[in-house]
Amino acid sequence: MNQDMLSNINKGEEKKIMTITAEDGSIDQVEVIVAFEFTDLKKEYVVYTKNEVDANDNVTIYISSVVSVENGEAILGGIDTDEEWDRIKNVLRELAKPEETENAE
C-alpha cells in the first residue's frame, strides 16, 4: 500500500488545495474535490485531483483513505476491500447526480 502524507489543507471557500508528499519525497499540489467518512467503518476518505486530463478529456481523480492524523498532518493509504470500493463508487455517483431544483411555479 502506497502511503502519502497530506498537509496544508486550505479550507477557504475557494479551491481546497493540499500538499502531498510521497514516500519517495516528491511533492504535489492537488485540489481536494471532497472528503467524507463512513462512520460505521470509522474510516475517512479524500477525493482529489492533479487536474490531469486523459485522451478523452476526462479529469483523473484519486481516492485515498485517511489512515491517521499526526501533528496536523494526515497519512493517506489505499482502499482495502471491494466493499469499500463499492461504497465509495456509490458516494461518487450520488455526488455526480445533478442537483434537483425546485419548480418555481
QUIHU-V550371 format. One record per backbone hydrogen bond with DSSP energy under -1.0 kcal/mol. CO is the residue of the C=O (numbers start at 1). NH is the residue of the N-H. Records with the same first field share a line. If there is no record, write none. Layout:
CO: NH  NH
//
This chain:
4: 76
5: 21
6: 74
7: 19
16: 32
17: 10
18: 30
19: 7
20: 28
21: 5
22: 25
26: 22
28: 20
30: 18
31: 49
34: 47
36: 45
38: 42  43
43: 38
44: 66
45: 36
46: 64
47: 33  34
48: 62
49: 31
52: 60
54: 57
58: 54
62: 48
64: 46
65: 77
68: 75
70: 73
73: 70
74: 6
75: 67
77: 65
81: 85
82: 86
83: 87
84: 88
85: 89
86: 90
87: 91
88: 92
89: 93
90: 94
91: 95
92: 96
103: 105
//
